Amino acid sequence: MTPFLAFNPLDPIVQALHFGLTRIDSVLHSYGWSVIVLALIVKACFWPLNTMQFKSMLKTQKLAPQVKALQARYKNDKEKLNEETMKLYKETGANPLMGCLPILLQMPILISLYMAINTDRTLFKLSTWLWIGSPASAAVPNHILAANLSQPDYVLLVLYVASMYFSIRFTSPAMDEQQAQQQRIMAFISPAMVGFFGLKYQWPSALILYWLAFNVFSMGQQFYLINKYHRNPAAIGPHPEKTVAPVALGAGGNGKSDATISAAVADNGTGGPRSRRKRRGSRR
């Protein structure tokens, strides 16, 4: 039982990150900059998936009014509501699950990086970066500045918390006021939680540096995607619900039947009797 309990499914990722860090450090001779380069490499690997996530998020947000209309129409028929909602997503190519997929795939890397840094804690104790480990870090009281990359650095933590706020607040497009309000709330709650756990568990500055760099690269990607797709979003085709809704309304209190409304629609088009009479009159 012992070998089974000692087995770590993330060990291959931990070893790969350890190997990558040491190879990058052999070129840069700085574990601090090596961590930043590693974050850039990971972000580049996830670039296509994050792009798909962003485009799917835009489609899902644009469909929110139609989803609300379906919810109002089928509020007493959950099975029909799910069927029509899935049909709407299928026809428009939207996939709400795409918003969670990149996060789920990146979580093992974040956990493995934490394990790799703890494994290499002896190496990070000998590593410095910019103000970390500088003479200024020893002069500042209360250990606000870390003496090495294995210790917590509160300035770095504040920068990471601030980057989280700006990332949530300004790089997540909202289609309506309700979504904008939710983002404003999350822009305060999420950074506050990160700051609390960072202080409580004394995260090493190497780990915070990776998260900060990764977040900065993510914001750069988001601004690029917003400029490319959000300002000129691709048009999403209408769901058949839009053409059915007037029929349902017409069958209500105004006394018109579905056939009457369909005939009126056809008559206003190019193939109805009225249009044919106009064409005959123009020939005369």
N, C-alpha and C positions, 0 to 999 in steps of 0.2 A: 504493500500500500504506500510506502514512503516514496518510491520513485514517482508514482502517479500523482501524489499530493504535491511533490516538488516541481512537477511539470508546469511551465509557464507558457501558455499559448502565444504570448506576445514576445517571447524571447528572440525569435528570428528578426522581428522588427527592431528590438532593442539592440541586437548585434549589428544590424544594418546601419542604424543611426550612429552607433559607436564607431563603426568603420568609416562612415561618411565624415563624421566630425574629425577623426584623426587624420584622414586624408586631406581634408580641407585645411586643417591646422598645419599640416606639413608644408603647405604652400604659403599660407598667410602668417603663420607663427603667432596666432592670437586666437584663443578660444572664443573671445567675445565676438570678433568679426566672423569667425567660423560659424557660430550659432546664427548670425544674421544671414550669411550666405546659405546655410542649410534651410532657413525659413524661406528664402527666395526660391530655392530649388523645389521645395515641397509645394509652394504656391504655383510655380510653373507647371508642375505635374498635375495639379488639380484645376488648372485654368480652363480646359475644355468642359469639365464637369460643372464648374461654377458658372460658366457662361450658359450652359443648358439650364441650370437652376434659375438664373436671373430671367431668362426669356420665358421659362415656364411660370415664374412668379408674376411677371407682367400679364401674361394671358389669364392667369387665375384671378388677378385683381380686376382686370377689365370685365371679367365674367360675373363679378360680384352682384351687379344689379339684376342680371338674369337669374342667378341662383336665388336671390331674395324673392323674385317674382314666382319662381317655382315653389319655394317654401311657403309662400302665401297661398298659392293655388292648391297645393297638395298637403296642406298642414294636417289634414286628417287621414292621410294615406301615405305612411312612411315608405312602404314598398314602392309605390309609384314615384314618390319623390326621389328615392335613391336611383331608380331606373332612369328617370328623366335627367337627373344630375349627371350620372355617368355617361348618358348619351350626349349631353352638352359638352362634357370634357373630351369625349372621344372625337366628336365632330370638329372641335376647335384645336385639338392637339394639346390641350392643357393637361398637366399632371401635377396635382397638389403634392404628391409624395416626393417630387423632385426637390422640394425645399428642405427635406430632412436628409436626403441621401448623402450629399457632400459632408454634412456635419457628422453623420454616422461613420462615414469612411475615414474622416480625419481624427475621430476620437481615439482609435488605437494608436495613432502616431503621437498624439499629445501625451497619452499615458505612457507610451514606450519611451518618449523623450524624457519624461520625469524620471523613469527608472534608469535611463542611461546616464542622466546627470547625477543621480544618487550613486550609481555604480562608479562614475568617474569623479566623485567628489574630491578625491585627493588631488586630481589634476586641476580641478577648478579652484581649489584652495591656493594654487600657485599662479592662477591666472588673473589678469587685470584687464580693464577696458575703460578708456577715457578717464572719468573721475573715479571709477571704482578701483581702489588700491592705490590711488595717487596720494601725495602728501596732504591734500585738502581733505581727503576722507578721514584721515587720522585726526585732523584739527577740528572737524565738526563734531559737536557733542552728541551723546545719546545714540551713537552708532546709526545715525540717519543715513550716512553714506557707507556702503559696504567696503570692507577691506579687501575682498576678493569675490570672485564670481560664485562661490559656494554659499555666501552669506546673503541675507535679504538686504535690498537697497530700496529705501522708502521713496526716494526721488524717482527711481525707475518705476516703482509701483504706481506712483501718482501719474506719471506719464502714460502708463498703460491704461489706467482707469479713465484718463481724459481721452485717450484714443478710442476707447470703447464707446464713450458718450458721443463723440463726433461721428463714429462709424454708424451707430444706430440712428442718430438724429438726422444725419444729412446724406447718407448713402443708401437709404432704404426707401424707395419711392412709394408714396401712398396715393391711392386713387380717389379717396373720399375723406371727409373730415373725421369719421370714426376711426379709420386706419391711422390717420395722422395723430389723433389723440392717443391711441394705443402705443404708437411709436414714441411719443413724448414721455409717456409713463415709463416704458421700458428703457428709455435712454437714461433714466435716473436709477431705476431699480437694479438693472444688471450691473452697471459699474459699482454701485454701492455694495452689492453682494460680493463682487470680485475683490474689492478693497478690504472687506471684512475678512474673507477667507485668507487673503494674502497676508494680512496682519496676524491672524490667528495661527496659521500654520507655518509662518516664516518661510515663505517660498524663496528658494535660492535665486539670486539675481540673474544667473544664467538662464533659468527657466522663464523669468519675467521678460528678459531681453528677447528670447525667442518669440514669445507671445506678442510683445510690442512690435517687433519687426514684421511678424506675420500679419498683424492687424494693419500696419501701415501699408504693406503690399496689397492687402485685401481692399483697403480703401482706394488705393490707386486703381485697382481693377474695377471696382464698383463705379468710380467716376468715369472711367473709360466706357463701361457698358451703358451707364445712364446716358452719356453723350451720344453713343452710337444707336441705342435701341429705344430708350425711354422718350427722348424728345421727338423721335419719329417712329413710334411703335408700329409694327405691322398690323394691318387691319385684320380683325377677327370676324369671320363670316357669321351671319345671323343664324340663330337656332330656329328650327321650325316652330318653336313655341311663340315666336314673334308673329308669325302668320296665323297661328291658331287663335291667339288671344283676341283679335278683333272679331273672329267668328263666334267665340264664346260670349263676348259682350253683346253681339248682335242677336244672339239667340235668347237674350235676357228680356228686359222690360220694354224694349222699343218695338216689339212685335214683329221684327223682321226675322225670317227664317235663314238658315245657313245657305240654302239655295239662292235666296234673294241677294244675300251679301256676295256670294261667289259670282253671281251674274253681274252685280254692280261693279265688282273688281274687274271682271273681264270686259265690261262695257267701257270702263275708263282706260283700258289698255289699248293696244294697237290692233287687237283682233276682234273687238266687240262690235255689235250692230251699229252703235253710234259712230264709231270710227269709220266703218265701211260706208255709212251714209255720207259722212264728210268727204271721203275720198271720191265717191260718185259725184257729189256736188261740185267738187273742184275740177273734175274732168269736163263737166258741162261749161 
